[in-house]
C-alpha cells in the first residue's frame, strides 16, 4: 500500500521570502501522480501543482515549484516570494495511474508573517 | 459553472440519527469520491464511484453507505451517527481524458458534529 508522509506539522515564513514544504512517499509503482493541495481557512481544497512521475522535469506554477526526486521518493514544494494569502494548510497527495483515489499526507500548516 | 456542490455546509446530529450528505457535480465527471478530514490525519477515502451504478469502498467505509444512480449525484448516508463520525466531509470528482485522469475537483466540505 502507498503512504504519504509530511514531517513538518507547521512552518512559518516571512513575507517575500522562500519556504520549502517536505513530502515523502512510499510506493512500489513506477508510474503515478503527485499533487500539492492548499486548504485556506475557507476549507476549500485548491490544487496548487501536479507532477507526473514519468516526467523528469519538475513542475512549476508561477511562484510554486516542486523538487521531485523519484529515486528518493521525495516531492517538496517551494513557495517563492511568499504572500500573506499563501497562509494555509498544505497537503501532499499521491494517486496511482488509472484511479481517482487520492492518498493524502497529514498536512503542513504554513504561517506567513508580514 | 457550479462545479462540485455539497449540502449542507454544517450539520449537528444526535447519536443514532441518520442523515444524507448530498454531493452534486455539473461537469459530467464519471469519477466521484467521498473523503473525511480529521485533525492530524489528512483526508481519508470513504467510498468512491467510477460511474453510475458502480461504487466501491475506500479506506474507512464503516458506518457509511453510498449509491450512484446518476452521473451527477453521489450521496453519502450515515446510517446511525456516532461521535466518531464527527469530521469534515469532502466530495470530489474527476474525469478521464483519453488515458489521462484529471486532478480531483473538491466541494466546499460539510462539517458534521455528532453529539
Interface residues (C-beta under 8 A of the other chain):
Chain A: X4 X9 X33 X35 X42 X43 X44 X45 X47 X50 X91 X93 X95 X97 X98 X99 X100 X101 X102 X103 X104 X105 X106 X107
Chain B: X31 X33 X35 X40 X41 X42 X43 X44 X45 X48 X50 X58 X88 X90 X92 X94 X99 X101 X103 X104 X106 X108 X109 X111
